[in-house]
Amino acid sequence: MNRIVYWSITAALAGFLFGFDTVVISGAEQSFQQLWGLDSTMHGLAMSMALWGTVVGSLVASWPADRWGRRQTLLWIGVFYFVSAVWSGLAGGVYSFMVARFIGGLGVGISTVVAPLFISEIAPADKRGRLAGMFQFNIVFGILIAFVSNRMLSGLGDNAWRWMLGAEAIPALAYSLMCFGLPESPRWLIGKRQQREEGAGILRRIYPDASDAEIAEKVEEIAAAADQSTSAGPFWCRRLRTPILLAFLIAFFNQLSGINAVLYFAPRIFEMAGLEKNAALLQSVGIGLTNLVFTFVGLWMIDRFGRRSLLFIGSVGYIISLGLCAWSFSAIEAGNTGAGALVPYFVFAFIAAHAVGQGAVIWVFISEIFPNLHRAQGTSLGSFTHWIFAALLTLFFPSMVEKFAPAVVFGFFGFMMAVQLFWVMFMVPETKGRPLEEIEKLWKS
């Protein structure tokens, strides 16, 4: 079991780079806006460029994952992160900067598909939620380190933002080297390559106490599921309409909570509430800490209470916290400036709800609801949906808060989470503790 944990942690470190890359720009965004004289539209484009790379990366990720394998694809993710970090820190203009951020976005998009996919394919069913959930833990750990790093580097003068962005090169290089120690996914070897002996060898390393007969039975089960998936037709077919819809909607609701707007623009949101710039940066570190602590809670709960229960708890927390944020900004507009001091606490509550609910569940759920043969494509669909809405939200958020009162914006996010609650209550199945091949049978009935 120790080696499975180590392999899972290594793959999940792609999530650390994802979290770091996603949020590190929050400490730099106002600096390069002033340096290059960007209007709100160009600023939004520069801020969202990594997300457009993420959209493309998530869309194409299933191709290298299926063609060259999960392990090779994870290795190249680290290369993308490294190149992006160095280039972003050295960028001489906004267009060069956007290309660099786009490359990093490719790494993020591919990682959100392949890392949870790889972990779900090597993890025992009863521990799959916690092991695959380590990807989310590493995301929030990366977010926290990015906030802390931004805070520590903020005093380096006019070029501090360059150091903030370039710092990612160090963990990117370390992650790339660690990937050389990963095995290939046995389900990819058996189901995609028909390499049963190689797949059986990895299964023996995953289940060291299993007998040869049990390993052979597992190999036959994986091969049979792949054969049935092949005979059942292509990815876009009636049989897979339920998991396709589930993957789309969980990703859609994830972003319509406003999570990426809060993470990307946290200092700006706190300044809108009346906090000083330095205090706003410090409160951003509080977001990272809250996210980390409650992600631990979510990972502890996910294999005990199930995916559906956590989505329900998170939805209720979203509605309450976003409603309180909307109330606070409404009170500020009415002249009650003291209400601004409450905004950070309501934002922390929002982050806690996300970490326990959607944050803990989304990548686990998407990676386990599709058949073995179509898992890479299905995970790619869910990730693509997540990132297309994340990119649109980040692109338009600066304009949204210019044209609408913050209370209206947060109120809209709260309404969407009420719709998510209805969806969870009546349409989401539970996948806790079920082997992947058993989950596949759900869509046949």
WOZIQUI-V175656 format. One record per residue. N is the residue number from 0. RES is the residue in three letters. OMEGA is omega as a letter, one per 20 degrees, with the letter a starting at -180 (* if undefined). Layout:
<<N	RES	OMEGA> <N	RES	OMEGA>>
This chain:
<<0	MET	a> <1	ASN	a> <2	ARG	r> <3	ILE	r> <4	VAL	a> <5	TYR	r> <6	TRP	a> <7	SER	r> <8	ILE	r> <9	THR	r> <10	ALA	a> <11	ALA	r> <12	LEU	r> <13	ALA	r> <14	GLY	r> <15	PHE	r> <16	LEU	r> <17	PHE	a> <18	GLY	r> <19	PHE	a> <20	ASP	a> <21	THR	a> <22	VAL	a> <23	VAL	a> <24	ILE	a> <25	SER	r> <26	GLY	a> <27	ALA	a> <28	GLU	a> <29	GLN	a> <30	SER	a> <31	PHE	r> <32	GLN	r> <33	GLN	a> <34	LEU	a> <35	TRP	r> <36	GLY	a> <37	LEU	r> <38	ASP	a> <39	SER	a> <40	THR	a> <41	MET	r> <42	HIS	r> <43	GLY	r> <44	LEU	r> <45	ALA	r> <46	MET	a> <47	SER	a> <48	MET	r> <49	ALA	a> <50	LEU	r> <51	TRP	r> <52	GLY	r> <53	THR	r> <54	VAL	r> <55	VAL	a> <56	GLY	a> <57	SER	a> <58	LEU	a> <59	VAL	a> <60	ALA	a> <61	SER	a> <62	TRP	r> <63	PRO	a> <64	ALA	r> <65	ASP	a> <66	ARG	a> <67	TRP	r> <68	GLY	a> <69	ARG	a> <70	ARG	a> <71	GLN	a> <72	THR	r> <73	LEU	r> <74	LEU	a> <75	TRP	r> <76	ILE	r> <77	GLY	r> <78	VAL	r> <79	PHE	a> <80	TYR	a> <81	PHE	a> <82	VAL	a> <83	SER	a> <84	ALA	a> <85	VAL	a> <86	TRP	a> <87	SER	a> <88	GLY	a> <89	LEU	a> <90	ALA	a> <91	GLY	r> <92	GLY	a> <93	VAL	a> <94	TYR	r> <95	SER	r> <96	PHE	a> <97	MET	r> <98	VAL	r> <99	ALA	r> <100	ARG	r> <101	PHE	r> <102	ILE	r> <103	GLY	r> <104	GLY	r> <105	LEU	r> <106	GLY	r> <107	VAL	a> <108	GLY	a> <109	ILE	a> <110	SER	a> <111	THR	r> <112	VAL	a> <113	VAL	a> <114	ALA	r> <115	PRO	r> <116	LEU	r> <117	PHE	a> <118	ILE	a> <119	SER	a> <120	GLU	r> <121	ILE	a> <122	ALA	r> <123	PRO	a> <124	ALA	a> <125	ASP	r> <126	LYS	a> <127	ARG	a> <128	GLY	a> <129	ARG	a> <130	LEU	r> <131	ALA	r> <132	GLY	r> <133	MET	r> <134	PHE	r> <135	GLN	r> <136	PHE	r> <137	ASN	r> <138	ILE	a> <139	VAL	r> <140	PHE	r> <141	GLY	r> <142	ILE	r> <143	LEU	a> <144	ILE	r> <145	ALA	r> <146	PHE	r> <147	VAL	r> <148	SER	r> <149	ASN	a> <150	ARG	a> <151	MET	a> <152	LEU	a> <153	SER	a> <154	GLY	a> <155	LEU	r> <156	GLY	a> <157	ASP	a> <158	ASN	a> <159	ALA	a> <160	TRP	r> <161	ARG	r> <162	TRP	r> <163	MET	a> <164	LEU	a> <165	GLY	a> <166	ALA	a> <167	GLU	a> <168	ALA	a> <169	ILE	r> <170	PRO	r> <171	ALA	r> <172	LEU	r> <173	ALA	r> <174	TYR	a> <175	SER	r> <176	LEU	a> <177	MET	a> <178	CYS	r> <179	PHE	r> <180	GLY	a> <181	LEU	r> <182	PRO	r> <183	GLU	r> <184	SER	r> <185	PRO	r> <186	ARG	r> <187	TRP	a> <188	LEU	a> <189	ILE	a> <190	GLY	a> <191	LYS	a> <192	ARG	a> <193	GLN	r> <194	GLN	a> <195	ARG	a> <196	GLU	r> <197	GLU	r> <198	GLY	r> <199	ALA	r> <200	GLY	r> <201	ILE	r> <202	LEU	r> <203	ARG	r> <204	ARG	r> <205	ILE	a> <206	TYR	a> <207	PRO	a> <208	ASP	a> <209	ALA	r> <210	SER	r> <211	ASP	r> <212	ALA	r> <213	GLU	r> <214	ILE	r> <215	ALA	r> <216	GLU	r> <217	LYS	r> <218	VAL	a> <219	GLU	r> <220	GLU	r> <221	ILE	a> <222	ALA	r> <223	ALA	r> <224	ALA	r> <225	ALA	r> <226	ASP	r> <227	GLN	r> <228	SER	r> <229	THR	a> <230	SER	a> <231	ALA	r> <232	GLY	a> <233	PRO	a> <234	PHE	a> <235	TRP	a> <236	CYS	a> <237	ARG	a> <238	ARG	a> <239	LEU	a> <240	ARG	a> <241	THR	r> <242	PRO	r> <243	ILE	r> <244	LEU	r> <245	LEU	r> <246	ALA	r> <247	PHE	a> <248	LEU	r> <249	ILE	r> <250	ALA	r> <251	PHE	a> <252	PHE	r> <253	ASN	a> <254	GLN	r> <255	LEU	r> <256	SER	a> <257	GLY	a> <258	ILE	a> <259	ASN	r> <260	ALA	r> <261	VAL	a> <262	LEU	a> <263	TYR	a> <264	PHE	a> <265	ALA	r> <266	PRO	a> <267	ARG	r> <268	ILE	r> <269	PHE	r> <270	GLU	r> <271	MET	r> <272	ALA	r> <273	GLY	r> <274	LEU	r> <275	GLU	a> <276	LYS	a> <277	ASN	r> <278	ALA	r> <279	ALA	r> <280	LEU	a> <281	LEU	r> <282	GLN	r> <283	SER	r> <284	VAL	r> <285	GLY	r> <286	ILE	a> <287	GLY	r> <288	LEU	r> <289	THR	r> <290	ASN	a> <291	LEU	a> <292	VAL	a> <293	PHE	r> <294	THR	r> <295	PHE	r> <296	VAL	r> <297	GLY	r> <298	LEU	r> <299	TRP	a> <300	MET	a> <301	ILE	r> <302	ASP	r> <303	ARG	a> <304	PHE	r> <305	GLY	a> <306	ARG	a> <307	ARG	a> <308	SER	r> <309	LEU	r> <310	LEU	r> <311	PHE	r> <312	ILE	a> <313	GLY	a> <314	SER	r> <315	VAL	r> <316	GLY	r> <317	TYR	a> <318	ILE	a> <319	ILE	a> <320	SER	r> <321	LEU	r> <322	GLY	r> <323	LEU	r> <324	CYS	r> <325	ALA	r> <326	TRP	a> <327	SER	r> <328	PHE	r> <329	SER	r> <330	ALA	r> <331	ILE	r> <332	GLU	a> <333	ALA	r> <334	GLY	r> <335	ASN	a> <336	THR	r> <337	GLY	r> <338	ALA	r> <339	GLY	r> <340	ALA	a> <341	LEU	a> <342	VAL	r> <343	PRO	a> <344	TYR	r> <345	PHE	r> <346	VAL	r> <347	PHE	r> <348	ALA	r> <349	PHE	r> <350	ILE	r> <351	ALA	r> <352	ALA	r> <353	HIS	a> <354	ALA	a> <355	VAL	a> <356	GLY	a> <357	GLN	a> <358	GLY	a> <359	ALA	a> <360	VAL	a> <361	ILE	a> <362	TRP	r> <363	VAL	a> <364	PHE	a> <365	ILE	a> <366	SER	a> <367	GLU	a> <368	ILE	a> <369	PHE	r> <370	PRO	a> <371	ASN	a> <372	LEU	a> <373	HIS	a> <374	ARG	r> <375	ALA	r> <376	GLN	a> <377	GLY	r> <378	THR	r> <379	SER	r> <380	LEU	r> <381	GLY	r> <382	SER	r> <383	PHE	r> <384	THR	r> <385	HIS	a> <386	TRP	r> <387	ILE	r> <388	PHE	r> <389	ALA	r> <390	ALA	r> <391	LEU	r> <392	LEU	a> <393	THR	r> <394	LEU	a> <395	PHE	a> <396	PHE	r> <397	PRO	r> <398	SER	a> <399	MET	a> <400	VAL	r> <401	GLU	a> <402	LYS	a> <403	PHE	r> <404	ALA	r> <405	PRO	r> <406	ALA	r> <407	VAL	a> <408	VAL	a> <409	PHE	r> <410	GLY	r> <411	PHE	r> <412	PHE	r> <413	GLY	r> <414	PHE	a> <415	MET	r> <416	MET	r> <417	ALA	r> <418	VAL	r> <419	GLN	r> <420	LEU	r> <421	PHE	r> <422	TRP	a> <423	VAL	a> <424	MET	a> <425	PHE	a> <426	MET	a> <427	VAL	r> <428	PRO	r> <429	GLU	a> <430	THR	a> <431	LYS	r> <432	GLY	a> <433	ARG	r> <434	PRO	a> <435	LEU	a> <436	GLU	r> <437	GLU	r> <438	ILE	r> <439	GLU	a> <440	LYS	r> <441	LEU	a> <442	TRP	r> <443	LYS	a> <444	SER	*>>
